[in-house]
């Protein structure tokens, strides 16, 4: 997965990673609640490149055909844009302020023969379905099932956005949807879900940002912690957002924070069914920074799980109470590690999701790999990217189709 560039005499070693893929990005929103202009979009695109992303799936944006042409002609620098079909909402669940927008398709009881009007040929075959309730109703599973069957017959990939709604999760799974985005709750019956054949993009950073809307201090600290890895995005996008946050914050992260329970199902979920999606464009989720935030959450939870698994086993005992109370016993002794940075299992798992799994899902031309004869989409690193915790994002430069499109040392240019 990690390639080592040839080293000439006197030159330092360079490491190459395949271009990453992000399965949920919105370019029209600037993460501050406003719309993006041309200058902002240019910064957004560069920020994706500076984090190693070669392909991103645009969801809920206006038609990006003109922007794609500008990138192809070299007028702007950015990753390959894959645009989904316009998101579908059930008509009864569209808020009034969204009724007039052209970014959504409204479901109604029309004949299925007319549903083909939903398909736009200049967009990719990914078909987002937003199950965002605006009242305490469940979703008609009959409608959800009909839409899924119709979409699959048309060669579309239906993707349910659950918005961390337990009912939406259950309705989507009961209707047989193959892909679900957003975190599942602590109450989700994981053993049952593990038997189902579906893909999951947790979007933890989105849930974290939403739960912290009333905690500007926590948002500020988190976004600032990624500033060294995302200098351009931080200066031009994040800092203006931080200046607008309230400074009179007395809140703190409490033990009852609803977000914390979302990691419980994630800990035991099969790695091979995970997809990476940053949710860029939502509140406080800026290009590049949102991906760092999502990856940071993944690594923290995975590392914590590994630390728990590395506890020494209990002494053998046939006593009933010794077995029952082992998990709260002083006999749980943690193994020590001289160099915590040498533990790379979680980073490798994250890297595989960012590259192979998500890129193959998006049908990216390089398949998330660097291989002889394949497309040259890769990031260049001056040190082993697995050596440090967020090393896979410490990029020296980015190459797409064999051309240099990003380097922080000089202006991005194609040579």
Helices and strands as residue ranges (DSSP letters): E 2-4, E 15-18, E 20-25, H 38-50, E 53-58, H 65-72, E 80-83, E 85-90, G 91-93, G 96-98, E 104-107, G 112-118, E 126-130, H 141-153, E 157-161, H 166-174, E 179-181, H 190-194, E 199-201, H 204-211, H 216-225, H 231-233, I 234-238, H 239-243, G 258-262, H 263-267, G 271-273, H 289-309, H 320-324, G 326-328, G 340-342, H 345-352, I 353-357, H 358-361, E 378-381, G 391-393, E 397-400, E 403-407
